Amino acid sequence: MVASVKARAMSASLKLSSLALGASARVKNIPKAGATFLRLREMGLLPGTMVMFVRAAPLGDPLEFKLRGYLLTLRREEAEQITIDP
């Protein structure tokens, strides 16, 4: 029963890469391992941070987000590993 509740909660989570153009969301979770994600945490991409999707490159990768007063560009594969609350 607990597993089914967790599964529903996980399926309700959206990925940062699925955010609509101009929409804002709050970061829910980021991966805890890897040099790339250490760098992102150092740049302020932490759980609870508000992010806004600004634009995507013409072919859809990379993606640009506004957070904490600056613009951050991420690869789509990086943005897919970050969960958000709309």
C-alpha positions in Angstrom: 0.0 0.0 0.0 2.8 2.4 0.8 4.5 1.6 -2.5 1.4 2.5 -4.4 1.2 5.9 -2.7 4.8 6.5 -3.5 4.3 5.4 -7.1 1.3 7.9 -7.5 3.4 10.7 -6.0 6.3 9.9 -8.3 4.0 9.9 -11.4 2.5 13.2 -10.4 5.9 14.8 -10.4 6.8 16.7 -13.5 10.2 17.0 -15.1 11.9 20.4 -15.6 12.2 19.5 -19.3 8.4 19.4 -19.6 7.7 22.9 -18.3 5.8 25.1 -20.8 7.4 28.1 -22.3 7.0 31.1 -19.9 5.8 28.9 -17.1 7.2 28.9 -13.6 7.7 26.0 -11.1 9.4 25.2 -7.9 12.3 22.6 -8.0 11.2 19.6 -6.0 14.2 17.3 -6.3 17.6 17.1 -8.0 19.9 14.1 -8.3 22.3 13.9 -5.4 25.3 12.5 -7.3 27.6 13.5 -10.1 29.9 16.4 -10.9 27.3 18.1 -13.1 24.7 18.2 -10.3 27.3 19.4 -7.8 27.9 22.4 -10.1 24.2 23.0 -10.5 23.7 23.1 -6.8 26.6 25.5 -6.4 24.9 27.7 -9.0 21.7 27.8 -6.9 19.5 25.1 -8.4 18.3 23.7 -5.1 15.0 22.1 -4.0 12.5 25.0 -3.3 14.0 27.3 -5.9 11.6 29.0 -8.3 12.5 28.6 -12.0 10.9 30.0 -15.2 11.3 28.4 -18.6 12.6 31.2 -20.9 13.4 29.5 -24.2 14.7 26.5 -26.1 17.2 26.3 -28.9 15.8 25.9 -32.4 16.3 22.1 -32.3 14.9 21.9 -28.7 18.2 21.4 -26.9 19.6 23.2 -24.8 16.9 24.8 -22.6 17.2 28.2 -20.8 15.7 28.9 -17.4 15.6 32.0 -15.2 16.3 31.5 -11.5 17.7 33.7 -8.7 18.1 36.7 -11.1 20.2 35.0 -13.8 19.8 32.7 -16.8 20.9 29.0 -16.6 21.2 26.9 -19.7 20.8 23.1 -19.3 20.9 20.2 -21.7 17.5 18.5 -22.1 18.9 15.2 -20.5 19.9 17.2 -17.4 16.5 18.9 -17.1 14.8 15.5 -17.4 16.5 14.4 -14.2 15.1 17.4 -12.2 11.6 17.1 -10.8 9.3 20.1 -10.2 6.1 21.2 -8.6 4.1 23.4 -10.9 
